[in-house]
Amino acid sequence: MTRVVSVFLPNWSIDRFRRMAGDAAPQPEIPLVLIVRDGNRRLVQAANAAALAAGLRVGMPATKAQALLPGLLVEEADLALDGRELERLAIWLHQRVAPIVAPDPPDGIVIDTTGADHLHGGEADMLEAIVGRLAMSGVEARAAIADSWGAAHALARYLSRSTVVTAVGHEADPLLPLPLECLRLPGKISADLRVLGFETAGDIIAQPRSPLTLRFGPEIARRLAQALGEISEPIIAIRPPDLIEVRRAFAEPIGAPETIARYIGKLVAQLCDRLEARGLGARRLDLVCHRVDRGLQTVRVGLARPVCETRRLTRLLCEKIEAIEPGFGIEIMTLAATLAEPLERKQAATSLVEETSADVSGLVDILANRVGERAVYRMAPVASDVPERSVRRVAALTEETGAIWPGHWPRPARLLPRPEPVETMALLPDHPPAWFNWRGVRRRVRRADGPERVFGEWWKREAEMAAVRDYFRVEDDAGERYWLYRAGDGEDVATGSHRWFLHGVFG
């Protein structure tokens, strides 16, 4: 099932203007409009939130806007530059999200993410990552994923949520309550339909299409069929100018997995020759299969380090063959190194003069392409006394920094994501608990060691100025060991609530 993401950029012109202005950009609270010329008229093309809150609107004459708001900042809009920057943003998403990405002017981007969402931890995480990265770059965005371009386009623009994930095979249900403008109809047709009493997309979907076609032409039926996924809507993918790509066309369509695997090997060999000539290694590969019915099947694999090895890349791609649906046959296959980086050459180690180290990058690549890049990681130390702040996730092959955890007090092998409150009985101020009740099971403490006092990081949070935790290692009757702490020093309530929590499990 095809899955399409539509990214809506509601303030693209304003965001683009502010990004390019850099430090010279006006403060967000200053009303700002961008204007365009329509003959002798100067019209507002875009307005920031402060200008909209003051009562201005897009499309009004610039002179009227200046009369209503004397302190209004007016700048010339550059629609051509907006379009070029939108293409640059599409290429940026193409390198990071999926093989098929295209601008959806004037204020959006469309992405075919079929078969690529697993690399980002699932569809919901993928949308959150896209919206979050754009927000960090100063671009407001909303994103929706659906079975068709038309449905995703409508949901991204006419629902107020930042991300929308529809179920696979959702049919028309998500579109029914949306206004009929969500169907991307020309303005005159939408206005005429509203005169006839149609208000929502559901009103149009429920009608027979023949009378609508006779009266308004084929546009309504075409847009309805595209939104409902009844006909395909090809996405013309944007291609970076320096993309390293190889292509193979077949006289007869192919469909057998063995045949597909054989030609993947040939394409990988050609691609590696080109990469090697430039001294590059692939970090991300996109295989696109063009079917005879004009459908596209895509496979994306990522690598932790630049790689230019035919056998290794072929293996990663061939593991994804089961995700390719050849249909009536594949007539063209293209393979591109969407992300390539300089290849680091290393001299082979010899056991006579140095010790060889195991290369686990191949294993990391296999696991990451099966379960997603975010699911393969390791923990690294952070300089903090507070246990839950002393670790962070890093990529599996991140270079070692030499930082280590302090070893004067042992730490549990399993640290809970959040300390869990427990019922217990203990003498104050510094005795370990006699027993504790965790997750419905009462455990009697046989041995204990502590306390280890941990102070709050007052230089980070003012609320932790006097905060204290007293940690104890305890062992129950079954020999299981736990890491408990009491919030507070046991005497002064200003140091904590004196409640007990379980924070980790040893062994």
N, C-alpha and C positions, 0 to 999 in steps of 0.2 A: 504494500500500500504506500502510495506516494505521500510524503509529508513535506509541507511547505511552511516556511517561516516568513512572515511579513514584519518588517521593522519600520515603525512609523516614527518620524522625527517631526513632532508638531511645531517646533521652533527652529527649524533647520537654518533659515536665513539669519536669524538673530544669533544663534549659537555659532554659526560659521563666522559671522562678523566679529563676535567677541573673541573667538579663538585666534583669529588672524591679527586682531588689534593687540593682543597680549596684555602687557602691563598698562598700555594706554587705553584699554577698554573702559567705558564708563561704568560706574557702580550699578549694581542691579536695581537699586531703588530709584535711579534716575530714569524718567520716562524716555524711551527711545523708539523711533520708528524708522523704517527703511522705505524709501519711496521709489516709484518707477514713473516714467512718462508715458502717457497714452495720448498721443497727439500733443495738444497744448496743455493737457491736464496733468497735474502731478498727483498721483494716488498713493495711498499707504499700501505698501506691499507686505509688510510685516511689522509687528509691534511687540515689545517685550511685556512682561507681566505687569510692570508698573504703569505702562501706558494703557493697557487693557483695563486695569483696575480703575483708571481715571476716566473711563468711558469712551476711549477711542476704539475704533474697530478697523479691521483690514478692509480696504476697498474705498474708504471715505477720502474726499479730497484733502490733500496735505494742508491747504490754506485753512480749511475748516478745523483740522486737527490742531494747528498752531493757534488758531483763535480760541479754541476751547481750553488749551493747556499752554499758557505763555512760556513756561520753562521747558518746553518739549525739545529734545535733542533730535535733529533730523539729519539722516545720512542717506546717500544715494545707494540704492540696491544694485547688486551686480549679479543678474540671473545666470549669465554665462559662467561666472566663477563659482556660483552655487552648484551648477551642474558638474563642473570639473571636480570640485571637491567631493561631491557625492560619488563620483566614479572612483576617486581615491579611497573613499571610505569603503566602497564595495570591494575593492582589491584587498584592503586591510582585512575585511571579514572573510574574503575568499581564502586568504592564507591561514586563517585561524579557525574557521567554523566548518565549511563544507566546500566541495568542488564546484558547485553550480550556484553562482551568486550574480545578481544583476541589479543595477540601479532601477528604482521604480519612481521616476521623477514625478513631481518636483520635490517630494518630501519623504521618500521611503526607499527601502531596499528589500528585495525578495531573495530568499535562499531556499534551494531544494536540499533538505537535510536528510533525505532518505538514506538510511544506512550509516549516517555519521553521528547520530545523537549519542551512541554508546561511548564515543570517545570523550564526551563532555559530562558523563555521569547521568545521562537521561535527558529527556526533553525539557523538564522543568528546570533542572540545573543549567542546561544550555541557554535557555532564555534568560534566566537570572544573570548568567555570566555576561551575555551580550549587553543587556540593559545596564548592568553594573559597570562594565568597562567603558561604555559610552558615557555614562554619568561621570566617571572619573576623568574623562577627557573634556567635560564641560558640555556634553551634548545630551539633551533630554530625549528619551526614547521610550516607546512602548512596543511590545512584541507579542505576536500571537502565532500559534502553530495549528494547522488544520490539514485536511486532506486535499485541499485545492488552494491555488493562489487567490482566487476570488473570495473564498471563505476567510482565509487568513487576513487578507487585506481589509475586509469588513470588520472583523473582530478587533484588529489592532487599532482601528480608527474610531470605532463607535462604541467600545466598552472603555470605561474609565480605569480599568486595572492596568498595572504596568506590564504584567505578563498574563497570557491566556493560553492554556493548554486544553485542547479538545480531545475527546476520546477518538481512537482510530475507528473509522467507519461511522462518523457522527451523523451523516446525511444532512438534512436541512434544519434539525432542531436548534442549533446555536444561532441560526440566522433569523429565525421567525420573529423575535421581538425587535429587531433592529430597524431603523428607518429605511425606507426604500432607496435612499441615496447611497446606501452601502453597496448596492449592486453595480456601481460604477457606470450608471446610465448618464447620457447627456443631460444637461440641466433642463433643457426644454421638455424632454420626455418626462423627467421627474415632476416638473411643474404641472404638466398636463395630467399625469396620473393622480396627483394630489387634488386637482380640480374634480376628478371623477370619484374621489373619496378614498383612494388607496393611501394608507399611511405607513405601513410597515412592509418589510420584505415578505413576511408571512402572508399578507394580503395578496401579493403578486404570485407567490409560489402556489397558492391554493387555486388560482385561476387556470382555466385551459389556455394554452399558449397560442392556439390558432387565431382566436379573435384578437388577441393582443398584437400578433404579427400582422394581421390584416390592417389594423388601425395605425400601429406605430412603426411597422417595419420589423426586420429580423433582429434588431439590436437587443430587445428585451429577452427574446428566447436564447440568444447567444450568451448573454451575460448570466442568465439563470443557469444554463447548462454548465458554464465554466465554474460558477460558484458551487454548484452541487456536484462537480466532478464528473459530469456525464460526458464531457468532451475535454480533451487535453488542452492546456494552455502552455505552449513551450516557453521556457525561460532561456533567453539568449544570454549565455554566461559571459561575463566580462573576463578578458584574458589580459594579464599584465604583459607589457611589451617585451620584457626580458624573460618570459617564461620558457623554461627548458621542457620541450614536449616532443614526443614521438607519436606517430600515427600509423595505423595499419588498416587498409580496406580489403574486404574479402569479395572475391568473385561470386562465391556462394555463401549464404548466411551460415554461421556456425552456432551450435547450441550445446554440444556435448561438453561436460566438465573437463574431460581429458583434452579436448581440442582447445578449450579456453585456456587451460593451464599451459599448454604448449606455446600458444601465442603470447601469453603473459611473459613466459621466459624469454622469448625473442625480443619483446618490447623492452623488458628490463635490461637486456644486454645492450640494446641500442642506446637506451637512456644513460646507462653507466658509462658508455664510451663518451658521450657528450659531457657528462659531469666531470669525468676524469680529464678531459681536454681543458676544462676551465678550472681544474683544481678544486672542485666542489664536491660536497656530499649531500645526500638528500636527508632532510629532516621530516618531510611530509610528502607522500605520494598520492596522486589521485588517478584512479583508473575509471574511465568513462566508456561505457559500452552503448553504442547507438543501435537500437533495434530497428528492424524493417518497418515496424508500425510507428516509427518516430518517437518511441519511448526511450528514455535514458535510464541506464542502470549504473550506479556509481559505487565505487569502493574507495575508502580513504584509509590509509595507514600512517601512523606517526612513528617517529624514532627518537630515542632519547639523545642520540648524538649523530652528527653527520656520518652517513654511511654510503659507500660506493662499492658494494659487493653484490654481484649479480645473484649469487645463490641465496644470500640472506634476504634480499629484497623480494626475490621470487617466492620464497617460502611464505613471507608475511602476506603477500597478495593472494597466493593460492589458498591460504587458510580462509579467505573470504569468498571463495567461489560459490559456496552454498547460498550466499546472500544475493547472487546474481540470478535474476529471472530472465532467461533469454527469450521467452515468448515464442514468436515464429522465427526467431533467429537474430543473430547479431551481425551487422554488416560492416561496422567500423568500430575499432577500439583505439582509444588514445590514452597515453600514459604521460603524466606531467609531474615534474618535481616542483610542487607548489611552493615549497619552502626549501631552499638550498643554502648551505653555509660552507665557508672554507673548510676543506678537509685537512685535519691535523695528521700529518705523517709521523709515524713513530718507527724507530728502528726495532726490529725484533729482538727481544731480550734473549741473552744466552745464559744458560745455567752455570757456565764456568765462572762468570764474573758478577752476576747479580741474580737476585731471586725473582722469579716470575710471579706476577699477580694475576689472579683469576679475572677474566673479563665477563661480567654478568650483564653487559648491556644487551646482548641478544635475548637473554631470558626476560629482562625488563621490557623489551619491545614486544615480545610475544604476549606477556601478561597484560601490558597496557592496552594492546589492541584487542584483547579478549574482554577485559572487564572495564576498560576506560583508564585514561591517564591519571585521573584523580584518585583512583582506587589503589594505585601503586605508589607508595611513598615511604619515607622513613622519618624518624623523629630526630630532631636536633635540639641541643640545649640552648636555653635563653638565660641570660644573667638576671635571675630573679629568685628571691627567697620564697615567694608564694608558690606552692607546688604547681597549681594549675596554670601558672604563667611561666613556668620554667621549661616548657617544651613547646615545640611548634613543628608543623608538618613541612617537609621540604621534598623536592623531587628526589626520586630514588638515586640518581647519579650525581647529585649536587656535591661539589668539591668539599672536602673536609676543611674546617676552619681551625681545628685544634682545640676548640672549646669543649669542655667536659663538665659533667655534673659533679658537684662536691661529693666526696666519698666518706665524710666523717660520720654521717648518719645514713643508714640504708634506706632506700626508697622502694615502694612496692612495684612489682612487675606490672601490675594492672592498676592504673590510676583512673578512677571513675570520672566521667565527663563533668559531673557536678557532685559535690558532696551531698550525701543522702542523710537526712536526719534519722537518728536512732533513739529509742527509749533505753535508758540505762540508770544505774544507781552507782554513785561514787562519792567518796568523801572529798570535801573541798579543804584546802585549795589545790592540792597537787597529787592526789591519789588516782590511780587508774580505776576504771569501772570494775565493779564486781561481776556484773553481767550486762548484756545489751540485747536488745530486740531489733533485728534487722530483717526486713522483708518477711515479716510474719513468723520468723523463727527466733526463739530465745536461745542465746548462747551464754554459757557460764565461762568466765575468764579464769584460766588456770595460771597463766604466766603473763607478765606485762613488763615493759621496759619504757622508761620515759620519766618526765615529759621532755620533749624537744620543743623549745619555745620559738615560734616564728612570729616576727613582728610585721605589722602592715607597712606597706610602701607609701609612707606619708608624702614623699616627694612626687608621687603620681596622683594620689587622690587624697583630698583633704579629710574625707571621712575616715581614712585609715590612720589618722594621726596617733590615736591611742590603741588601735586594734591589736589584739594578741590572739594567737592560737597556741594551745598546748597539745602536741601530738604524742600518742602512745602506740607502741607496737604490742598487740595482745595476741594470745593464743587460746583457743577454746578447747573444750574436752575432746573434740575430734582431731585436734592437731592442726586445725586451719588457723592461719594467722591473718590478722587484719590491721589496718592503719586507721585509728580513730583520733579525733581531736575534739577538744572542748573550746568553744568560742569564748575567749576571755581568760583572765588569769586566775579565776576562782575567788577573787576577793572584791575587785572593783568592777561594778557593772558598766562603767564607762569603757572598759576594754573589750566588752563583748556580751552576748546574751547569756552566756554560760550554758548554752544548749550543746548537745553532743552530736557529732556527725561522723559517718564512716566515709573515708576518702579513698581507700585503696585496699587491694588484696595482694598478699604476698604468695609467691609460689604458684 
